[in-house]
Amino acid sequence: MTDSAHATLAEIREQRPLKNTYQETMANLNRLDRVAVAITENVGTMGFFLLIFVWTVFWLSWNFFAPHQLQFDPPMAFVFWLFISNMIQILLMPLIMVGQNIQGRHAEARAEHDLEVNIKAEQEIEVILRHIEQQNDLLAAMLERQGVKIDEVLKAAQARRAATASRGT
């Protein structure tokens, strides 16, 4: 591989192929980690909120308004409802933290990949700028060989740009 200061565009493109960091991260997860990510992604949705809300409304309504013989969690105490709610919270909290840690690793991989892409883009821009500078040098040499003064050509080009700009406004 050549020095990055004098690499060609083709060489730069071969250095770091583009990749999908999400696919790579998900491919490296075991089954339990995938479950944690899926739960983390779904618990933070309106669907999950509505599920918990409907479950709570149903539970409380049943135990308030059902005949006394059919109530399974006495009103005002709702001990069983509190127990189940606390169990859900206790089980979800560490599971969500595991999922967030995995999502954090993906975010770090994505940031690292973004840095690589930005470095590659910068190298490509440098190659293009070097090429433009070489073309400018060639054009200047050709003009000098033809006996044309470069300063006169630049002044004429500036005058044309100024005239074009004044007509455009």
C-alpha positions in Angstrom: 0.0 0.0 0.0 1.2 3.5 -0.8 1.7 6.4 1.5 -1.7 8.0 2.1 -0.3 11.4 1.1 0.3 10.2 -2.4 -2.4 7.4 -2.7 -4.7 7.3 -5.7 -8.5 7.3 -5.4 -8.7 3.6 -6.2 -6.1 2.8 -3.4 -8.0 4.9 -0.9 -11.3 3.2 -1.8 -9.8 -0.2 -1.2 -8.4 0.8 2.2 -11.7 0.8 4.2 -14.7 -0.8 2.6 -18.0 0.4 3.8 -19.8 -1.8 6.3 -23.1 -2.1 8.1 -22.2 -1.7 11.8 -25.7 -2.7 12.9 -25.6 -6.0 11.0 -22.1 -6.7 12.4 -23.2 -5.9 16.0 -26.3 -8.0 15.7 -24.4 -10.9 14.2 -22.0 -11.0 17.2 -24.8 -11.2 19.8 -25.8 -14.4 21.5 -29.5 -15.4 21.9 -29.9 -13.8 25.3 -28.4 -10.5 24.1 -30.8 -10.4 21.2 -33.7 -10.9 23.6 -32.4 -8.1 25.8 -32.1 -5.8 22.7 -35.6 -6.7 21.5 -37.1 -6.1 24.9 -35.2 -2.8 25.2 -36.4 -1.7 21.8 -40.1 -2.6 22.5 -40.5 -1.5 26.1 -39.9 2.1 25.2 -42.8 2.2 22.7 -46.3 3.5 23.0 -47.6 0.0 22.3 -45.9 -1.3 25.5 -47.2 1.7 27.5 -50.8 1.1 26.2 -50.5 -2.6 27.0 -49.5 -1.8 30.6 -52.2 0.9 30.8 -55.0 -1.4 29.5 -53.8 -4.2 31.8 -53.9 -1.9 34.8 -57.3 -0.4 34.0 -58.7 -3.9 33.5 -57.2 -5.2 36.7 -58.4 -2.3 38.8 -61.8 -2.1 37.2 -62.4 -5.8 37.6 -61.5 -5.7 41.3 -63.6 -2.6 41.9 -66.7 -3.4 40.0 -66.9 -7.2 39.8 -69.1 -9.1 42.3 -67.3 -9.6 45.6 -67.0 -13.4 45.0 -65.2 -12.8 41.6 -62.7 -10.2 43.0 -59.2 -11.7 43.4 -57.4 -8.6 44.6 -59.4 -6.7 47.2 -60.0 -3.0 46.3 -57.9 -0.3 48.0 -55.2 -2.8 48.9 -54.4 -4.3 45.4 -51.5 -6.2 46.9 -51.3 -8.8 44.1 -51.4 -6.0 41.5 -48.6 -4.2 43.3 -46.6 -7.4 43.6 -46.9 -8.2 39.8 -46.1 -4.6 38.9 -43.0 -4.6 41.1 -41.9 -7.9 39.6 -42.2 -6.5 36.1 -40.2 -3.5 37.1 -37.5 -5.6 38.9 -37.1 -7.9 35.9 -37.2 -5.2 33.2 -34.8 -2.8 34.8 -31.6 -4.9 34.5 -32.8 -6.3 31.2 -33.2 -2.8 29.8 -29.7 -1.9 31.1 -28.2 -4.9 29.3 -30.0 -3.9 26.1 -28.8 -0.3 26.5 -25.2 -1.5 27.0 -25.5 -3.5 23.8 -27.0 -0.5 21.9 -24.1 1.6 23.4 -21.6 -0.8 21.9 -23.3 -0.5 18.5 -23.3 3.3 18.8 -19.5 3.2 19.5 -18.9 0.9 16.5 -21.0 3.3 14.3 -19.1 6.3 15.6 -15.8 4.5 14.8 -17.0 3.6 11.3 -18.1 7.3 10.8 -14.6 8.4 11.7 -13.1 5.9 9.2 -15.5 7.2 6.5 -14.6 10.8 7.3 -10.9 10.0 7.2 -11.4 8.3 3.8 -13.4 11.2 2.5 -10.6 13.6 3.6 -8.0 11.5 1.8 -10.1 11.4 -1.4 -10.5 15.2 -1.2 -6.8 15.7 -0.8 -6.2 13.5 -3.9 -8.7 15.5 -5.9 -7.2 18.8 -4.7 -3.7 17.6 -5.6 -5.0 16.6 -9.1 -6.5 20.0 -9.6 -3.3 21.7 -8.5 -1.4 19.5 -11.0 -3.8 20.5 -13.8 -3.4 24.2 -12.8 0.4 23.8 -13.1 0.0 22.1 -16.5 -2.3 24.8 -17.8 0.1 27.5 -16.5 3.0 25.8 -18.2 1.1 25.4 -21.5 0.1 29.1 -21.4 3.6 30.2 -20.7 4.9 28.1 -23.6 2.3 29.8 -25.9 3.6 33.1 -24.7 0.5 34.1 -22.8 1.0 35.9 -19.5 -0.8 34.1 -16.7 -1.6 37.3 -14.9 -3.5 38.6 -18.0 -5.5 35.4 -18.2 -6.4 35.5 -14.5 -7.5 39.2 -14.8 -9.6 38.4 -17.8 -11.2 35.5 -16.0 -12.0 37.7 -13.0 -13.5 40.3 -15.2 -15.7 37.7 -16.9 -16.8 36.3 -13.5 -17.6 39.8 -12.2 -19.6 40.6 -15.4 -21.5 37.4 -15.1 -22.2 38.0 -11.4 -23.4 41.6 -12.0 -25.8 40.3 -14.8 -27.1 37.6 -12.4 -28.1 40.1 -9.7 
